[in-house]
Amino acid sequence: MTLDFKHHQSAHCENGVASNLLRNKGINLSEPMVFGIGSGLFFVYLPFIKVNHAPAISYRPMPGLIFNRLAKKLGIKIKRQKFSSTEKAQEVLEYNLAHNIPSGLQVGVYHLSYFPDEYRFHFNAHNLVVYGKEENNFLISDPVMEHVTTLTTDELEKVRFSKGALSPKGHIYYPVYIPENLPLEQAIRKGIRKTCTDMLAPVPIIGVRGIRMVARHILKWPKKHGVRKANHYLAQMVRMQEEIGTGGGGFRFIYAAFLQEAAVILKNERLKELSADMTKIGDLWRDFAVNASRVYKKRSHQENVYESLSKELMHIADLEEKFFKELKKAI
């Protein structure tokens, strides 16, 4: 039982699943367009919540929100289900496959057998598509992988019902209605406005202000917690930025690509200029990650390393504040 489904690799799982599920329905939206309309660019710092024994930092909204926002703006309806029973979750998936419905799943990363060991950790907000079954193997389109792969029934059940924070509980989702005429231009404008509102929010832990709070806390970490724990916090921050599906620097590049596409659709040349600005900001986030990794790997010979990292982050926050104010004007 193999459905007519085409796999496209993407940089981020939720964007990729949304794009692939919609392409399967004949709606050709790129990953950047999904990300931009879904207002996927975000920042939140939660020092009172610990993830892997470090303050929680996310560069994206809660799992599922990107696709939900996209769907709402375009008039698409998505069906989502969670389950208390593994049997019922399996039954619904099998039913969908029998009725030619490729299905998105939220899963845990730790037990994904096709992931390299270094990428398998306790993170329950990964997304993939199941598009078929051959004997005891489910056919998997994981958008962050170059090629399609498989999971056995037991393996799939284990990742669908992984324990811990954001436990997926068999979460399955798929589009059930797509209007004939999508209000694409209107959706792009709304998506941009939402992102600007989020990143310029007058809340100390969100958006630009959240970035500044992290910058201030980097200075405090070694004094308050000691160098070892401070370096662990830095390592977790870089991991969330560059390796886990909340990617900070990479998301800036995706958003820049979205603005390029949006500039053509909206016939707005200013968005092209801002796309270039966002690419430069993405480069600075990558530079910050490299410099931070040198610190926690004890390869930095620079004096006052925490002060330097704090200044880097403050500079990024200043640039992002200016950027989103300009983007808000442009739209």
Residue pairs with C-beta under 8 A, 6 or more apart in sequence:
1 97
1 98
1 132
1 133
1 134
2 131
2 132
2 134
2 139
3 97
3 100
3 101
3 102
3 131
3 132
4 24
4 100
5 20
5 24
5 102
5 129
5 131
5 132
5 141
6 20
6 23
6 24
7 20
7 141
7 143
7 147
7 148
8 16
8 19
8 20
8 23
8 143
9 16
9 143
9 144
9 145
9 146
10 16
10 19
10 20
10 31
10 143
10 144
11 31
11 144
11 247
11 250
11 253
11 254
12 31
12 35
12 40
12 143
12 144
12 245
12 247
12 250
12 251
12 254
13 126
13 127
13 128
13 142
13 143
13 144
13 245
14 40
14 63
14 64
14 66
14 67
14 127
14 245
15 31
15 32
15 34
15 35
15 38
15 40
15 66
15 143
15 254
16 31
16 127
16 143
16 144
17 67
17 104
17 127
17 128
17 129
17 143
18 29
18 34
18 38
18 66
18 67
18 70
18 104
19 29
19 30
19 31
19 33
19 34
19 143
20 102
20 129
20 141
20 143
21 102
21 104
21 129
21 174
21 175
22 28
22 29
22 34
22 76
22 175
22 178
23 29
24 102
25 175
25 178
27 178
27 182
29 37
29 70
30 257
30 261
31 254
32 254
32 255
32 257
32 258
32 260
32 261
33 188
33 258
33 261
33 262
34 40
34 66
34 67
34 70
35 41
35 66
35 251
35 254
35 255
35 258
36 188
36 191
36 192
36 195
36 255
36 258
36 259
36 261
36 262
37 69
37 70
37 73
37 74
37 187
37 188
37 190
37 191
38 65
38 66
38 67
38 68
38 69
38 70
38 73
38 191
39 61
39 65
39 66
39 69
39 191
39 194
39 195
39 198
40 60
40 61
40 66
40 251
40 254
40 255
41 59
41 60
41 195
41 198
41 199
41 251
41 252
41 255
42 58
42 59
42 60
42 61
42 195
42 198
42 199
42 206
42 207
43 57
43 58
43 59
43 199
43 206
43 207
43 208
43 210
43 211
43 248
44 56
44 57
44 58
44 205
44 206
44 210
45 55
45 56
45 57
45 205
45 206
45 210
45 211
45 213
45 214
45 217
46 55
46 56
46 57
46 58
46 205
47 55
47 56
47 205
47 213
47 217
48 55
49 55
49 56
50 56
51 165
51 236
51 240
52 121
52 122
52 236
52 239
53 232
53 236
54 232
54 233
54 235
54 236
54 237
55 217
55 233
55 236
57 214
57 236
57 237
57 240
57 241
57 246
58 240
58 246
59 240
59 241
59 246
59 247
59 248
59 251
60 66
60 245
60 246
60 247
60 251
61 198
63 106
63 125
63 127
63 166
64 80
64 106
64 173
67 78
67 104
67 173
68 78
69 191
69 194
70 76
70 187
70 191
71 77
71 78
71 175
73 183
73 186
73 187
73 190
73 191
74 179
74 182
74 183
74 184
74 187
75 179
75 182
75 183
76 175
76 177
76 178
76 179
76 182
77 175
77 176
77 177
77 178
78 173
78 174
78 175
78 176
79 173
79 174
79 175
79 176
80 171
80 172
80 173
81 92
81 170
81 171
81 172
81 173
82 168
82 169
82 170
82 171
83 89
83 92
83 169
83 170
84 169
86 157
86 160
86 161
86 170
88 170
89 157
89 160
89 161
89 170
89 172
90 153
90 157
92 172
93 103
93 105
93 130
93 138
93 172
94 133
96 102
96 103
96 172
96 174
97 103
97 130
97 131
97 132
97 133
101 174
102 129
102 130
102 131
102 141
102 174
103 129
103 130
103 172
103 173
103 174
104 127
104 128
104 129
104 172
104 173
104 174
105 127
105 128
105 129
105 130
105 160
105 168
105 171
105 172
105 173
106 124
106 125
106 126
106 127
106 160
106 168
106 171
106 173
107 124
107 126
107 127
107 128
107 156
107 159
107 160
107 162
107 168
108 122
108 123
108 124
108 126
108 158
108 159
108 162
108 163
108 164
108 167
108 168
109 115
109 119
109 120
109 121
109 122
109 123
109 124
109 126
109 159
110 120
110 121
110 122
110 123
110 162
111 120
111 155
111 158
111 159
111 162
112 120
112 126
112 142
112 151
112 159
113 151
113 155
114 140
114 142
114 145
114 149
114 150
114 151
119 243
122 162
122 164
123 244
123 245
124 162
124 164
124 165
124 166
124 167
124 168
125 166
125 168
125 245
126 245
127 143
127 245
128 140
128 141
128 142
128 143
129 140
129 141
129 142
129 143
130 138
130 139
130 140
130 141
130 156
131 139
131 140
131 141
131 148
132 138
132 139
133 139
134 150
136 152
136 153
137 150
137 151
137 152
137 153
138 150
138 151
138 152
138 153
138 156
139 148
139 150
140 148
140 149
140 150
140 151
141 148
142 148
142 149
144 245
151 159
159 168
160 168
160 170
160 171
161 167
161 168
161 169
161 170
162 168
184 265
185 265
185 266
188 262
188 265
188 266
189 266
189 331
192 262
192 327
192 331
193 328
193 331
195 255
195 324
195 327
196 324
196 325
196 327
196 328
196 331
198 206
198 207
199 207
199 208
199 320
199 324
200 207
200 208
200 321
200 324
200 325
200 328
201 207
201 209
202 209
203 209
203 210
204 210
204 213
205 213
207 324
208 317
208 320
208 321
208 324
209 317
211 313
211 316
211 317
211 320
212 313
212 314
212 317
214 237
214 313
215 309
215 310
215 311
215 313
215 314
215 317
216 310
218 230
218 234
218 306
218 309
218 310
218 313
219 306
219 307
219 310
221 229
221 230
221 233
221 234
221 306
222 230
222 306
225 233
230 306
231 295
231 296
231 298
232 296
234 292
234 293
234 295
234 296
234 309
235 292
235 293
235 296
237 292
238 289
238 292
238 293
238 296
240 246
240 247
240 248
241 247
241 248
241 249
241 285
241 289
242 248
242 249
242 250
242 286
242 289
248 285
248 289
249 282
249 283
249 285
249 286
249 288
249 289
250 282
251 282
252 278
252 279
252 281
252 282
252 285
253 278
253 279
253 282
255 278
256 275
256 276
256 278
256 279
256 282
257 275
259 271
259 272
259 274
259 275
259 278
259 327
260 271
260 272
260 275
262 268
262 271
263 269
263 270
263 271
263 272
263 275
268 330
268 331
270 330
271 327
271 330
271 331
274 323
274 326
274 327
274 330
277 319
277 323
277 326
278 323
280 319
281 316
281 319
281 320
281 323
284 312
284 315
284 316
284 319
285 316
287 312
288 309
288 312
288 313
288 316
291 300
291 308
291 309
291 312
292 309
294 300
295 305
295 306
295 309
302 308
